[in-house]
Amino acid sequence: MTEAEKSQFKSGFISLIGRPNVGKSTLLNLLLGEKIAIISDKPQTTRNRILGIKNHPDGQIVFWDTPGIHRARSRLNQSMVKVALATYKEVDGICFIIEANRPFDDENDFILETLKTVEKPVLLVINKIDLIPKPDLLPTMDEYSRLRSFEQIIPISALLGQGVEVLVAEMLKILPAGPRLFPEEMITDLPERFLAAELIREKVFLRTHEEVPYATAVVVEEFKERGEKNLVVIKATIQVERESQKGILIGEKGRMLKEIGRQAREEIEALLGAKVFLELWVKVEKNWREDPAALRRLGYR
């Protein structure tokens, strides 16, 4: 890189925020070109902030994908919202993501309240534009622009990739000039055992319903690489709150747990580029979502 190119190069952090299930993780995976954030059609799938790194000829954008911001009741959900809001102080800009097919509501009003004291540039990203007629966008853009002054309003479809190049260009505009913050080959700083645990949890979200996925946490107890066999041995515990939830997860003759394990193993193998031996157990720990010690042990603040 020449000195002139270095002086024009941008780098910095951008937080992706929004209500639960707005498409933040889908957008992050699209921006990076690889899946590092789990997704499902259920709200509150993301529980931790996920760091993703996009390398662009004109800059390096470091994203924080955050849990959905909402009026939380349980200790776990309060922890998730706290994680999301903490990124406001750590970033150079914010992408507030809303849904084109969802009218303004109390949840987005709550998020705008949290942004009132934020002086950093905020982009309003209207996702899921593929679900509505184009003329319907204008009232939404007008309504939000009257509620807050945004740096730009960018309509996109994270699912189809529409408008994403424009979004990246606008992100680069709000970042300061500076060198790369991470090596060019990196797309995340997350350890492989964390990604493996997340993929297992994603399959629980996809295969189970009602309260079960929300009462679930995954702990990787063992992660051993056997290089001579190109094999990774993973032993993990799926933690739930009640015996009835354990029964649902295991399923008749263990079929549910086997299917969760099969689907997770296939994705972990693709992630690691190696064969995986995956062993799963299910354990009950009553009311872990309300236990501060349990939340800390499981990595939630």
Backbone bond lengths (Angstrom), bond angles and torsions (degrees), N, CA, C in turn:
res aa  C-N    CA-C-N  psi(-1)  N-CA   C-N-CA  omega(-1)  CA-C   N-CA-C  phi
1 M - - - 1.464 - - 1.526 109.57 -
2 T 1.342 117.58 127.20 1.462 121.68 -179.59 1.524 110.37 -73.43
3 E 1.360 115.90 167.18 1.461 120.01 179.14 1.529 111.09 -62.76
4 A 1.348 116.08 -37.31 1.466 119.69 179.01 1.528 110.90 -64.75
5 E 1.346 115.89 -41.25 1.466 120.33 178.84 1.522 110.93 -65.95
6 K 1.348 115.18 -38.73 1.466 118.87 179.01 1.524 111.14 -61.93
7 S 1.312 117.60 -38.04 1.458 120.86 -177.12 1.524 112.06 -69.54
8 Q 1.355 116.93 -23.21 1.460 120.88 179.27 1.520 112.80 -97.33
9 F 1.319 117.42 -9.05 1.462 122.22 -175.91 1.529 109.61 -71.50
10 K 1.333 116.33 137.15 1.453 122.01 -179.19 1.532 110.16 -111.02
11 S 1.319 116.41 148.79 1.467 120.06 173.93 1.523 109.17 -156.41
12 G 1.322 115.35 147.87 1.454 119.32 178.78 1.511 112.05 165.25
13 F 1.331 115.03 -175.96 1.462 122.33 -173.80 1.529 110.69 -108.31
14 I 1.316 115.36 139.97 1.463 122.42 175.37 1.524 108.40 -131.69
15 S 1.333 116.34 131.43 1.456 121.85 178.46 1.524 109.63 -95.96
16 L 1.329 116.15 132.07 1.457 122.21 174.40 1.521 107.64 -96.88
17 I 1.324 117.25 112.50 1.465 120.56 -176.81 1.532 110.01 -123.73
18 G 1.318 115.53 163.52 1.455 121.17 177.80 1.512 109.44 161.01
19 R 1.317 116.16 174.24 1.456 121.29 178.34 1.527 109.14 -67.87
20 P 1.332 118.75 165.81 1.463 120.50 177.99 1.532 112.31 -58.51
21 N 1.326 114.84 141.96 1.462 122.87 173.16 1.527 113.84 68.25
22 V 1.332 116.57 26.61 1.462 120.36 -178.44 1.530 112.39 -85.82
23 G 1.349 116.74 -13.11 1.462 120.70 178.36 1.516 114.97 108.07
24 K 1.341 117.62 19.02 1.467 121.05 -178.92 1.525 111.84 -62.57
25 S 1.331 116.51 -46.73 1.467 120.09 -177.44 1.529 111.62 -69.46
26 T 1.333 116.87 -37.44 1.465 120.18 175.83 1.521 109.86 -60.97
27 L 1.325 116.89 -41.93 1.465 121.28 178.56 1.522 110.83 -65.23
28 L 1.326 117.54 -44.46 1.465 119.72 179.83 1.519 111.09 -59.43
29 N 1.331 117.23 -47.39 1.467 120.15 179.80 1.525 111.29 -60.09
30 L 1.321 116.98 -39.05 1.464 121.04 178.58 1.529 110.61 -65.85
31 L 1.315 117.44 -44.63 1.465 121.31 -179.32 1.527 111.99 -61.49
32 L 1.348 115.67 -36.54 1.468 119.88 -177.07 1.519 112.55 -86.36
33 G 1.345 116.69 -20.58 1.461 119.88 -176.98 1.513 112.72 77.55
34 E 1.322 117.28 8.60 1.465 122.69 177.38 1.520 109.12 -146.57
35 K 1.325 116.21 153.89 1.455 120.47 -179.92 1.519 110.43 -88.43
36 I 1.339 115.62 112.21 1.467 119.34 172.56 1.523 110.88 -121.17
37 A 1.339 117.22 -15.49 1.462 121.17 179.41 1.524 108.75 -112.83
38 I 1.329 116.48 131.51 1.461 119.69 -178.51 1.518 109.78 -74.84
39 I 1.327 115.58 152.87 1.461 120.69 -178.31 1.522 109.92 -137.29
40 S 1.319 115.65 150.76 1.463 121.99 170.77 1.521 107.22 -157.44
41 D 1.323 116.46 172.24 1.464 118.96 178.77 1.523 111.79 -85.62
42 K 1.323 117.20 5.61 1.474 121.37 178.59 1.531 109.43 -96.78
43 P 1.326 117.32 141.76 1.463 119.45 177.47 1.527 111.52 -67.98
44 Q 1.348 114.96 160.26 1.471 123.09 175.64 1.525 112.76 62.34
45 T 1.343 115.99 33.69 1.468 119.19 175.69 1.525 110.09 -69.73
46 T 1.345 116.53 -43.79 1.469 121.01 -179.94 1.524 109.53 -78.58
47 R 1.335 116.55 127.13 1.476 120.96 -179.43 1.522 112.27 -114.86
48 N 1.316 117.47 -25.39 1.463 121.86 -179.67 1.524 108.60 -113.91
49 R 1.302 116.61 162.22 1.455 117.49 172.06 1.530 107.81 -82.00
50 I 1.309 115.53 136.26 1.456 122.33 -174.55 1.519 108.74 -113.30
51 L 1.325 117.64 124.04 1.458 121.56 179.52 1.524 109.79 -90.01
52 G 1.323 115.99 127.69 1.455 121.95 176.72 1.514 110.08 -130.28
53 I 1.332 117.42 143.18 1.462 122.15 -173.88 1.525 109.56 -120.74
54 K 1.326 116.04 120.46 1.474 120.95 176.48 1.519 109.31 -107.45
55 N 1.319 115.67 120.69 1.455 120.83 176.43 1.524 109.23 -96.36
56 H 1.327 115.35 126.69 1.462 123.63 -176.06 1.530 107.15 -129.35
57 P 1.320 118.78 149.96 1.479 119.30 179.07 1.526 113.18 -53.82
58 D 1.351 117.21 -29.50 1.463 120.02 -177.06 1.522 113.99 -100.41
59 G 1.326 117.09 -1.23 1.451 117.23 -179.50 1.515 113.13 173.36
60 Q 1.313 114.83 175.63 1.461 121.99 176.22 1.530 107.89 -122.94
61 I 1.342 115.58 117.57 1.464 121.13 -179.87 1.523 108.42 -103.08
62 V 1.323 116.54 123.75 1.456 121.94 178.57 1.526 107.78 -106.59
63 F 1.331 115.44 117.90 1.457 120.98 -175.11 1.518 111.51 -99.62
64 W 1.331 114.82 146.49 1.460 121.94 162.75 1.519 106.98 -110.25
65 D 1.338 117.63 109.22 1.463 121.24 169.33 1.520 106.39 -83.39
66 T 1.318 117.07 126.30 1.464 120.47 -170.20 1.526 111.95 -117.00
67 P 1.335 117.01 158.18 1.473 119.55 171.51 1.522 110.75 -60.37
68 G 1.331 116.00 153.12 1.459 120.41 178.81 1.518 111.85 -62.02
69 I 1.333 116.33 135.19 1.462 121.67 179.45 1.528 108.95 -86.35
70 H 1.315 116.08 126.78 1.457 121.74 -179.06 1.528 108.95 -156.56
71 R 1.302 116.41 170.77 1.474 120.65 178.07 1.528 107.69 -78.53
72 A 1.307 115.78 93.39 1.464 121.54 -169.96 1.521 112.01 -80.74
73 R 1.344 114.77 146.63 1.469 121.03 177.77 1.532 111.65 -112.54
74 S 1.324 117.56 -51.56 1.466 119.27 -178.08 1.525 110.26 -72.30
75 R 1.340 115.67 158.15 1.458 120.25 178.47 1.533 110.75 -60.50
76 L 1.328 117.23 -39.04 1.463 120.50 179.12 1.526 110.20 -60.67
77 N 1.334 117.07 -49.05 1.459 120.29 -178.47 1.529 112.23 -66.53
78 Q 1.327 116.63 -35.68 1.461 119.71 174.94 1.524 110.68 -61.73
79 S 1.336 115.60 -39.78 1.461 120.87 177.12 1.524 110.89 -62.51
80 M 1.339 116.27 -41.96 1.468 120.98 -179.37 1.528 111.17 -62.79
81 V 1.334 116.69 -44.93 1.464 120.63 -179.64 1.526 110.41 -66.11
82 K 1.324 116.79 -39.44 1.465 121.43 177.74 1.526 110.75 -59.10
83 V 1.338 116.75 -40.87 1.468 121.55 178.52 1.525 110.35 -61.48
84 A 1.335 116.32 -44.03 1.470 120.35 -179.19 1.528 111.33 -64.46
85 L 1.323 116.86 -47.56 1.463 120.73 -176.76 1.527 112.12 -66.88
86 A 1.335 117.26 -29.68 1.467 120.85 -179.86 1.525 112.03 -63.33
87 T 1.326 117.12 -25.10 1.475 119.32 -178.39 1.527 111.91 -68.90
88 Y 1.331 118.20 -21.00 1.465 120.27 -179.09 1.528 111.87 -54.17
89 K 1.335 115.58 -37.34 1.469 120.27 -176.42 1.525 112.94 -82.22
90 E 1.337 116.55 -12.12 1.467 120.26 -170.55 1.525 113.95 -107.01
91 V 1.329 117.41 -0.71 1.463 119.92 -171.62 1.526 111.28 -118.15
92 D 1.328 113.99 167.98 1.467 120.76 177.45 1.524 111.52 -95.18
93 G 1.315 116.83 -17.70 1.454 121.57 179.72 1.514 110.54 -162.59
94 I 1.322 116.45 164.96 1.464 122.60 -176.11 1.521 109.55 -131.27
95 C 1.325 116.22 136.83 1.459 122.26 169.59 1.524 108.10 -106.09
96 F 1.312 116.58 110.28 1.464 122.27 176.34 1.527 106.60 -91.87
97 I 1.328 116.13 112.25 1.461 121.83 -173.47 1.522 109.81 -101.18
98 I 1.328 115.31 128.70 1.457 121.43 175.28 1.525 108.23 -124.10
99 E 1.334 116.37 172.83 1.461 121.47 179.95 1.518 110.60 -106.48
100 A 1.329 116.15 131.45 1.460 121.24 -179.04 1.521 111.81 -62.71
101 N 1.331 116.63 -31.04 1.467 120.93 -174.81 1.521 113.11 -94.84
102 R 1.330 117.47 14.23 1.467 120.70 -179.08 1.526 109.16 -126.55
103 P 1.326 118.84 123.44 1.466 120.33 -179.46 1.518 111.70 -67.42
104 F 1.319 114.93 160.34 1.462 120.99 176.26 1.530 109.17 -56.55
105 D 1.341 115.90 133.37 1.461 119.66 -176.57 1.517 110.47 -142.77
106 D 1.326 115.14 -175.89 1.461 121.92 -176.22 1.531 111.95 -61.70
107 E 1.338 117.08 -34.88 1.461 119.91 -178.54 1.531 111.46 -65.06
108 N 1.346 116.02 -45.58 1.456 118.07 179.22 1.526 111.97 -72.54
109 D 1.322 117.59 -29.03 1.457 121.06 173.42 1.524 109.89 -63.56
110 F 1.341 116.85 -40.39 1.466 121.86 177.74 1.531 110.28 -61.67
111 I 1.339 117.08 -42.74 1.470 120.32 179.54 1.528 110.73 -64.85
112 L 1.338 117.09 -41.65 1.466 119.78 177.03 1.527 110.99 -60.67
113 E 1.336 116.74 -34.79 1.472 120.15 176.44 1.523 110.33 -62.20
114 T 1.337 116.59 -41.82 1.475 119.54 -179.15 1.527 111.39 -67.33
115 L 1.330 117.07 -22.44 1.469 121.22 -178.18 1.528 112.82 -90.04
116 K 1.331 117.96 -3.66 1.465 120.96 -172.92 1.524 113.17 -58.53
117 T 1.304 117.08 -38.04 1.467 120.02 -176.77 1.531 112.31 -95.03
118 V 1.330 117.28 3.16 1.467 120.87 -179.03 1.523 109.75 -82.19
119 E 1.321 116.37 122.80 1.464 120.95 -179.06 1.527 112.57 -99.96
120 K 1.324 117.08 -5.04 1.466 120.52 179.10 1.527 109.86 -75.40
121 P 1.346 117.72 158.61 1.459 120.00 179.94 1.531 111.63 -61.24
122 V 1.334 115.35 135.16 1.461 121.07 177.85 1.526 108.58 -122.05
123 L 1.324 116.53 123.21 1.456 122.45 173.35 1.519 108.46 -95.43
124 L 1.320 117.76 134.15 1.454 121.41 172.69 1.526 107.76 -94.44
125 V 1.318 116.30 119.36 1.469 122.04 -178.10 1.529 107.82 -110.61
126 I 1.323 116.32 116.81 1.466 120.89 179.36 1.521 107.91 -96.67
127 N 1.323 116.17 103.67 1.466 121.99 -176.28 1.537 110.48 -90.30
128 K 1.320 114.98 165.73 1.472 124.25 175.91 1.530 112.42 66.93
129 I 1.349 116.35 36.39 1.469 119.55 179.25 1.530 111.64 -68.82
130 D 1.339 116.59 -14.69 1.466 119.52 177.29 1.531 111.96 -70.63
131 L 1.330 117.28 -10.26 1.468 120.72 -176.18 1.523 113.37 -96.40
132 I 1.334 118.26 -2.44 1.469 120.20 -178.53 1.527 110.55 -135.50
133 P 1.346 118.24 158.67 1.471 120.97 171.89 1.528 110.15 -66.07
134 K 1.316 118.45 142.85 1.466 121.98 -177.10 1.527 114.05 -54.23
135 P 1.351 119.51 -40.96 1.479 118.24 -179.78 1.533 113.71 -59.45
136 D 1.334 116.93 -24.18 1.467 120.23 -179.35 1.525 113.02 -71.21
137 L 1.326 117.21 -12.00 1.464 120.76 179.15 1.521 112.18 -70.76
138 L 1.302 116.35 -35.77 1.468 120.24 -172.17 1.528 113.39 -60.18
139 P 1.339 119.81 -44.82 1.470 118.66 177.72 1.537 112.84 -61.33
140 T 1.334 116.33 -37.40 1.475 119.68 178.28 1.520 110.94 -64.62
141 M 1.334 116.43 -45.60 1.467 120.77 179.61 1.524 110.39 -61.48
142 D 1.332 116.34 -41.15 1.462 120.81 -179.36 1.528 111.13 -67.31
143 E 1.332 116.54 -42.11 1.467 120.56 -178.63 1.521 111.67 -62.15
144 Y 1.330 117.07 -47.59 1.464 120.39 -177.57 1.529 111.79 -70.94
145 S 1.340 117.34 -34.97 1.465 119.31 -179.45 1.530 111.26 -67.54
146 R 1.345 117.16 -22.97 1.468 120.13 175.93 1.530 111.92 -79.91
147 L 1.319 116.14 -20.72 1.470 120.62 -178.24 1.520 112.71 -87.21
148 R 1.345 116.39 -27.50 1.468 120.64 -179.60 1.511 109.22 -159.50
149 S 1.314 115.57 150.61 1.458 120.19 174.78 1.537 108.96 -85.57
150 F 1.327 116.87 113.80 1.463 121.92 179.04 1.534 109.98 -101.60
151 E 1.324 114.22 150.22 1.465 119.17 177.58 1.529 110.02 -59.40
152 Q 1.321 116.05 -46.99 1.462 123.12 175.03 1.521 108.23 -153.89
153 I 1.323 116.31 158.09 1.467 122.18 171.95 1.520 107.15 -116.67
154 I 1.352 115.88 120.43 1.461 120.33 -173.55 1.523 109.98 -123.35
155 P 1.329 118.69 114.98 1.465 121.81 174.60 1.531 110.43 -80.36
156 I 1.340 116.91 134.99 1.459 120.98 179.92 1.524 111.25 -143.77
157 S 1.311 115.16 166.76 1.471 121.83 163.20 1.522 106.50 -126.86
158 A 1.328 116.51 105.94 1.467 120.19 178.91 1.521 110.78 -64.92
159 L 1.331 116.27 -29.47 1.462 120.45 -179.58 1.529 111.19 -68.81
160 L 1.326 117.15 -41.85 1.468 121.61 -176.13 1.530 113.31 -101.14
161 G 1.327 117.17 -8.23 1.465 120.04 179.74 1.515 114.34 83.16
162 Q 1.316 117.81 8.50 1.473 120.59 -177.97 1.534 110.38 -72.90
163 G 1.326 116.19 133.29 1.459 121.78 175.01 1.514 114.96 77.89
164 V 1.309 118.02 0.48 1.469 120.18 -173.59 1.528 111.79 -72.32
165 E 1.337 118.04 -35.57 1.474 119.92 177.03 1.525 110.81 -63.04
166 V 1.331 116.75 -39.10 1.470 120.55 176.56 1.522 109.65 -63.78
167 L 1.331 116.66 -42.32 1.465 121.05 178.97 1.521 111.47 -60.36
168 V 1.321 117.43 -45.22 1.473 121.08 179.44 1.525 110.10 -61.33
169 A 1.325 117.19 -42.15 1.471 120.54 179.20 1.525 110.85 -61.49
170 E 1.333 117.02 -40.62 1.470 120.23 179.48 1.524 111.26 -69.89
171 M 1.325 116.79 -35.50 1.467 119.96 176.10 1.526 110.78 -61.03
172 L 1.337 116.02 -45.52 1.462 119.87 -178.94 1.530 111.29 -61.51
173 K 1.323 116.91 -33.65 1.463 120.38 -179.56 1.527 112.28 -62.62
174 I 1.331 117.04 -33.37 1.473 119.01 -175.05 1.532 112.48 -91.04
175 L 1.338 117.61 -3.57 1.465 120.22 179.06 1.525 110.93 -87.86
176 P 1.321 117.65 149.42 1.473 120.20 177.24 1.528 111.57 -76.35
177 A 1.316 116.35 159.35 1.467 120.95 173.00 1.520 108.42 -67.33
178 G 1.325 115.34 140.14 1.466 118.85 179.32 1.507 111.42 173.01
179 P 1.325 116.86 167.25 1.466 121.74 -178.58 1.530 111.28 -78.50
180 R 1.327 115.90 173.17 1.469 120.23 174.36 1.530 109.52 -58.76
181 L 1.317 115.30 140.84 1.459 120.81 177.70 1.528 111.70 -94.18
182 F 1.345 116.36 -20.36 1.455 122.58 179.43 1.527 108.56 -136.06
183 P 1.334 117.60 155.67 1.469 120.02 176.30 1.532 111.22 -55.68
184 E 1.332 116.22 147.95 1.461 121.09 -172.91 1.522 112.80 -62.06
185 E 1.345 117.46 -28.72 1.464 120.09 -176.93 1.533 112.96 -80.65
186 M 1.333 118.65 -9.00 1.464 121.58 -177.88 1.525 111.24 -82.28
187 I 1.351 116.80 140.48 1.462 119.69 169.78 1.534 111.33 -118.85
188 T 1.329 117.66 -12.56 1.459 121.27 175.75 1.525 108.91 -160.37
189 D 1.331 115.82 160.94 1.463 120.28 174.94 1.524 111.44 -104.95
190 L 1.343 116.57 7.98 1.456 119.94 -176.88 1.522 111.64 -73.12
191 P 1.333 118.42 135.74 1.462 120.44 176.52 1.521 111.35 -69.09
192 E 1.319 116.48 153.48 1.463 121.49 -176.47 1.527 111.80 -62.60
193 R 1.318 118.05 -33.61 1.468 118.88 -179.23 1.530 111.05 -68.65
194 F 1.352 117.59 -31.95 1.462 120.10 174.76 1.526 110.28 -66.39
195 L 1.326 116.97 -44.44 1.469 120.78 179.62 1.526 110.49 -62.82
196 A 1.332 116.76 -38.60 1.463 120.33 178.36 1.533 110.48 -63.26
197 A 1.333 116.91 -43.81 1.466 120.83 178.81 1.523 110.79 -62.20
198 E 1.321 116.88 -40.39 1.455 121.01 179.79 1.525 111.46 -65.24
199 L 1.330 117.54 -39.70 1.467 119.84 179.35 1.526 111.39 -66.58
200 I 1.323 116.93 -35.05 1.469 119.98 175.31 1.527 109.24 -64.98
201 R 1.340 115.85 -44.97 1.470 119.77 -179.28 1.529 110.94 -64.32
202 E 1.324 116.96 -35.49 1.462 120.07 177.64 1.524 111.20 -60.46
203 K 1.337 116.41 -41.18 1.473 119.05 -179.26 1.526 111.20 -67.75
204 V 1.336 116.58 -31.33 1.462 119.30 174.17 1.529 109.44 -64.63
205 F 1.324 117.37 -42.58 1.464 121.21 178.33 1.522 111.11 -62.75
206 L 1.323 116.47 -37.43 1.463 119.91 -177.18 1.527 112.74 -77.02
207 R 1.328 116.99 -29.16 1.466 120.44 -172.93 1.527 113.88 -99.32
208 T 1.325 118.40 -18.22 1.463 120.23 -177.06 1.526 110.71 -119.26
209 H 1.329 115.90 170.25 1.461 119.50 -171.79 1.529 111.14 -139.02
210 E 1.340 113.66 177.34 1.465 122.94 179.23 1.529 110.56 55.31
211 E 1.326 118.36 -125.24 1.458 120.84 -171.98 1.522 113.16 -83.28
212 V 1.324 118.42 -19.10 1.475 121.14 -171.01 1.528 113.24 -56.67
213 P 1.343 120.30 -52.18 1.470 117.97 -177.54 1.521 113.49 -61.68
214 Y 1.340 117.10 -33.39 1.461 120.37 -177.39 1.530 112.16 -76.16
215 A 1.326 116.26 -21.38 1.463 120.83 178.37 1.522 111.83 -92.07
216 T 1.343 116.41 10.68 1.461 121.68 -173.21 1.523 111.89 -106.96
217 A 1.320 115.37 137.01 1.467 122.55 168.29 1.521 107.27 -132.57
218 V 1.323 116.73 151.55 1.465 120.85 -179.12 1.519 109.48 -121.41
219 V 1.317 115.97 130.06 1.460 122.33 177.60 1.525 108.54 -121.44
220 V 1.330 116.48 122.19 1.466 120.56 174.96 1.522 107.93 -83.78
221 E 1.323 115.64 111.51 1.463 120.98 -177.24 1.528 111.98 -82.77
222 E 1.334 116.29 -30.67 1.465 120.91 -177.28 1.520 109.59 -145.15
223 F 1.322 116.06 135.22 1.467 122.01 178.57 1.528 106.38 -142.80
224 K 1.330 116.34 97.12 1.468 121.01 -174.77 1.528 110.42 -120.86
225 E 1.326 115.24 129.98 1.460 120.71 176.70 1.528 108.94 -96.44
226 R 1.318 115.26 128.44 1.461 120.94 175.10 1.518 107.37 -112.00
227 G 1.337 113.57 88.31 1.458 121.04 -171.57 1.507 114.51 -58.02
228 E 1.340 116.73 -34.90 1.468 119.50 -177.13 1.522 111.92 -66.15
229 K 1.329 116.91 -22.42 1.463 120.45 -179.38 1.530 112.10 -111.23
230 N 1.349 117.22 4.37 1.470 122.04 -173.95 1.530 109.46 48.97
231 L 1.328 114.74 49.16 1.460 121.85 -174.30 1.523 110.00 -129.30
232 V 1.325 116.66 139.55 1.460 122.24 173.48 1.527 108.07 -118.69
233 V 1.328 116.21 125.43 1.458 121.85 178.72 1.528 108.33 -99.21
234 I 1.319 115.75 120.76 1.465 121.10 -179.14 1.517 109.13 -122.97
235 K 1.328 115.80 126.75 1.456 121.45 174.88 1.526 107.23 -119.93
236 A 1.321 116.67 124.17 1.461 120.36 -173.92 1.521 111.35 -135.27
237 T 1.331 114.75 149.71 1.458 121.82 176.21 1.515 109.48 -110.14
238 I 1.321 116.01 129.58 1.458 121.40 172.31 1.520 106.97 -97.62
239 Q 1.309 115.95 117.69 1.469 121.53 -174.24 1.520 110.29 -101.00
240 V 1.315 116.78 132.51 1.468 122.56 176.75 1.526 109.18 -128.87
241 E 1.337 116.40 179.45 1.466 119.90 -174.36 1.527 114.11 -103.07
242 R 1.346 117.51 -20.93 1.469 119.23 -175.17 1.526 110.88 -137.76
243 E 1.318 116.28 154.91 1.458 121.93 178.62 1.527 111.17 -60.95
244 S 1.339 116.95 -36.31 1.471 120.09 179.66 1.534 110.83 -63.24
245 Q 1.337 116.41 -36.55 1.470 120.00 177.32 1.525 110.94 -68.22
246 K 1.320 115.80 -37.73 1.462 120.47 176.63 1.527 109.96 -60.64
247 G 1.320 116.49 -43.42 1.458 120.60 179.88 1.518 112.32 -61.96
248 I 1.334 116.32 -39.80 1.468 120.31 178.85 1.526 110.43 -65.53
249 L 1.333 116.23 -42.94 1.465 120.45 -178.46 1.527 112.01 -65.25
250 I 1.302 116.48 -38.58 1.468 119.42 179.96 1.531 109.74 -74.70
251 G 1.309 116.21 -42.48 1.459 120.84 178.40 1.519 113.13 75.71
252 E 1.338 115.44 172.25 1.458 121.03 179.92 1.524 110.48 -63.05
253 K 1.333 115.55 123.88 1.467 122.64 -179.12 1.531 112.23 55.90
254 G 1.360 116.25 27.28 1.466 121.14 176.11 1.515 114.42 76.63
255 R 1.350 117.49 12.19 1.469 119.54 -172.93 1.531 112.79 -65.92
256 M 1.326 117.65 -40.90 1.464 119.84 -178.42 1.527 111.11 -63.22
257 L 1.334 116.77 -47.11 1.456 120.58 -179.06 1.532 110.89 -63.46
258 K 1.324 116.78 -39.17 1.470 120.52 178.10 1.523 111.12 -62.67
259 E 1.336 116.92 -40.87 1.463 120.18 -179.08 1.523 111.61 -70.28
260 I 1.330 116.40 -39.70 1.466 119.83 174.19 1.520 109.95 -59.57
261 G 1.332 116.21 -45.27 1.454 120.94 179.24 1.525 112.61 -63.05
262 R 1.327 116.78 -41.77 1.476 120.29 -179.58 1.528 111.25 -62.98
263 Q 1.340 116.29 -47.94 1.456 119.79 -178.93 1.530 111.71 -64.69
264 A 1.329 116.38 -41.90 1.463 120.29 179.31 1.530 110.64 -65.29
265 R 1.331 116.63 -43.62 1.466 120.46 -178.39 1.527 111.28 -59.51
266 E 1.325 116.97 -42.63 1.468 120.15 -178.89 1.527 111.37 -61.70
267 E 1.331 116.82 -41.61 1.467 119.00 179.61 1.523 112.01 -73.11
268 I 1.324 117.26 -36.40 1.470 119.82 178.01 1.525 110.00 -65.74
269 E 1.335 117.68 -38.99 1.461 121.01 177.20 1.526 110.73 -61.14
270 A 1.336 116.90 -41.97 1.469 120.36 178.37 1.526 110.87 -65.12
271 L 1.336 116.20 -37.45 1.470 121.13 179.18 1.522 111.85 -66.86
272 L 1.332 116.15 -44.68 1.467 121.06 -173.78 1.523 113.26 -88.24
273 G 1.326 116.71 -18.61 1.470 119.23 -176.07 1.510 111.99 67.16
274 A 1.329 116.65 34.46 1.460 121.53 -178.98 1.525 108.63 -151.10
275 K 1.319 115.88 161.05 1.452 120.58 173.61 1.534 109.00 -69.71
276 V 1.324 115.95 145.99 1.465 120.85 -177.53 1.513 109.70 -127.25
277 F 1.335 115.10 131.32 1.464 121.47 167.75 1.518 105.94 -101.93
278 L 1.340 117.28 112.71 1.454 121.84 -175.05 1.519 110.20 -114.53
279 E 1.328 115.13 124.35 1.457 121.32 178.45 1.525 109.17 -120.03
280 L 1.331 116.22 127.16 1.466 121.31 -176.34 1.522 111.70 -118.33
281 W 1.324 116.09 139.94 1.454 123.02 169.61 1.522 108.31 -123.08
282 V 1.333 116.30 159.75 1.462 121.57 174.21 1.524 108.42 -120.33
283 K 1.328 115.78 130.78 1.470 121.16 -177.67 1.518 109.54 -128.87
284 V 1.328 116.35 144.89 1.468 121.73 178.02 1.527 109.47 -100.58
285 E 1.320 116.54 126.85 1.474 122.25 169.90 1.530 106.23 -131.95
286 K 1.311 115.76 106.01 1.461 120.98 -171.03 1.536 112.05 -60.79
287 N 1.335 114.14 131.87 1.466 122.65 173.14 1.531 113.82 53.98
288 W 1.331 117.04 37.10 1.476 118.96 -178.66 1.526 111.88 -62.46
289 R 1.336 117.68 -26.96 1.470 119.96 -178.49 1.527 113.13 -68.15
290 E 1.343 116.61 -16.97 1.464 120.86 179.46 1.525 112.29 -108.22
291 D 1.313 117.64 4.05 1.464 122.72 -175.96 1.529 109.56 -101.43
292 P 1.346 118.98 109.30 1.464 120.94 -177.90 1.529 113.52 -55.58
293 A 1.327 117.42 -39.42 1.467 120.68 -179.94 1.529 111.08 -65.58
294 A 1.339 116.51 -41.91 1.455 120.86 178.68 1.520 110.76 -65.63
295 L 1.315 117.00 -39.83 1.465 120.65 179.70 1.529 110.72 -64.25
296 R 1.315 116.64 -41.86 1.477 119.91 177.80 1.522 110.40 -64.20
297 R 1.332 116.95 -43.42 1.459 120.79 -179.49 1.526 111.75 -62.42
298 L 1.328 116.05 -32.09 1.460 120.75 -179.12 1.525 112.89 -88.64
299 G 1.331 116.26 2.01 1.466 119.73 174.65 1.498 115.62 92.01
300 Y 1.353 117.78 13.44 1.456 121.28 177.67 1.532 108.46 -101.38
301 R 1.316 117.05 136.63 1.457 120.33 -175.21 1.520 111.88 -76.59
